[in-house]
Each structure stands twice: as C-alpha cells, then as structure tokens.
Amino acid sequence: MLKAPESGALSDRDIASNMLAQAQAMEANAKAMIAEAAKMKKDAEKMDPTVKRPSVKVSAIGETVAADEAPKARRTRGPNKVKTA
C-alpha cells in the first residue's frame, strides 16, 4: 500500500511509479496463470485423450467465451405496425 509522507501528499511521480509496479505485477501474474492453464490442459488430455477442448471465441470487448455459450443474434419481427380501428 502506498502511503503519503507525514509532510504532505504523494507526488504524481510517486503515484505513477506505484501504478507501474502494480501493472507489472499483474502482468507477471497473468503470464503465470496462462502457463498454468496450458499445463492443466495438457494434463487433462494425457489423463483422458477423448476429452476435447471446447472451441473458444473472443468477444468484441476481448472476453473469451466458449463457442456454444457465445451470444446468438436475436431475430426480430421488424417494426410494429400501427393498428387501425
């Protein structure tokens, strides 16, 4: 946790330096998690070769979703018609 000194507030440099350190730590954690996921996939395939990986799609905002869970386009009936009496 970043603490302000007794004499005043944190400088922009202190805050930016802390943000960079946090980003680098997050990046290292993400790389470690991806490596662990790849290892788990290989272990699962070795354990039972008949188990298949689901196909994966990446959404427009960068989220990864299984292809069978990907949102499908909804069909519409078109504009509402005006009812006359």
C-alpha positions as CSV (number, residue, x, y, z in Angstrom):
1,M,0.0,0.0,0.0
2,L,1.3,3.4,-0.9
3,K,1.3,5.9,2.0
4,A,1.7,9.7,1.9
5,P,4.6,11.1,3.8
6,E,4.0,12.9,7.1
7,S,4.9,16.2,5.4
8,G,2.3,16.2,2.7
9,A,0.7,14.4,-0.3
10,L,2.1,12.0,-2.8
11,S,3.6,13.4,-5.9
12,D,2.4,12.4,-9.4
13,R,5.7,10.6,-9.8
14,D,5.1,8.5,-6.7
15,I,1.6,7.6,-7.8
16,A,2.8,6.8,-11.4
17,S,5.7,4.7,-10.1
18,N,3.3,2.7,-7.9
19,M,0.8,2.2,-10.7
20,L,3.6,0.9,-13.0
21,A,4.8,-1.5,-10.3
22,Q,1.2,-2.8,-9.9
23,A,0.7,-3.2,-13.6
24,Q,4.0,-5.2,-13.9
25,A,3.0,-7.5,-11.0
26,M,-0.5,-8.0,-12.7
27,E,1.2,-8.8,-16.0
28,A,3.5,-11.4,-14.3
29,N,0.6,-13.0,-12.5
30,A,-1.4,-13.2,-15.8
31,K,1.5,-14.9,-17.6
32,A,1.9,-17.4,-14.7
33,M,-1.9,-18.1,-14.8
34,I,-1.8,-18.7,-18.6
35,A,1.2,-21.1,-18.2
36,E,-0.6,-23.0,-15.5
37,A,-3.8,-23.2,-17.6
38,A,-1.8,-24.6,-20.6
39,K,-0.2,-27.2,-18.2
40,M,-3.7,-28.2,-16.9
41,K,-5.0,-28.6,-20.5
42,K,-2.1,-30.9,-21.4
43,D,-2.5,-32.9,-18.1
44,A,-6.2,-33.3,-18.9
45,E,-5.5,-34.5,-22.4
46,K,-3.0,-37.0,-21.1
47,M,-5.4,-38.3,-18.5
48,D,-8.2,-38.9,-21.0
49,P,-7.5,-38.3,-24.6
50,T,-11.2,-38.5,-25.5
51,V,-11.9,-35.2,-23.7
52,K,-12.0,-32.4,-26.2
53,R,-11.3,-28.8,-25.6
54,P,-14.4,-26.6,-26.3
55,S,-13.9,-24.3,-29.2
56,V,-13.3,-20.7,-28.0
57,K,-14.3,-17.4,-29.4
58,V,-13.2,-13.9,-28.3
59,S,-15.9,-11.3,-28.0
60,A,-15.7,-7.7,-29.2
61,I,-14.5,-6.5,-25.8
62,G,-11.8,-9.1,-25.5
63,E,-13.6,-11.6,-23.3
64,T,-13.1,-15.3,-24.1
65,V,-16.2,-17.3,-24.3
66,A,-16.9,-20.9,-25.3
67,A,-18.4,-21.1,-28.8
68,D,-21.5,-22.8,-27.5
69,E,-22.0,-20.1,-24.9
70,A,-21.4,-17.2,-27.4
71,P,-24.4,-14.9,-27.6
72,K,-26.5,-15.5,-30.6
73,A,-28.1,-12.8,-32.8
74,R,-31.8,-12.3,-32.0
75,R,-34.3,-12.3,-34.7
76,T,-36.9,-9.6,-34.7
77,R,-40.2,-9.3,-36.4
78,G,-39.5,-5.8,-37.7
79,P,-41.2,-2.5,-36.8
80,N,-44.6,-2.6,-35.0
81,K,-47.5,-1.9,-37.3
82,V,-50.0,0.8,-36.5
83,K,-53.3,-0.7,-35.6
84,T,-56.4,1.0,-37.0
85,A,-59.9,0.6,-35.8
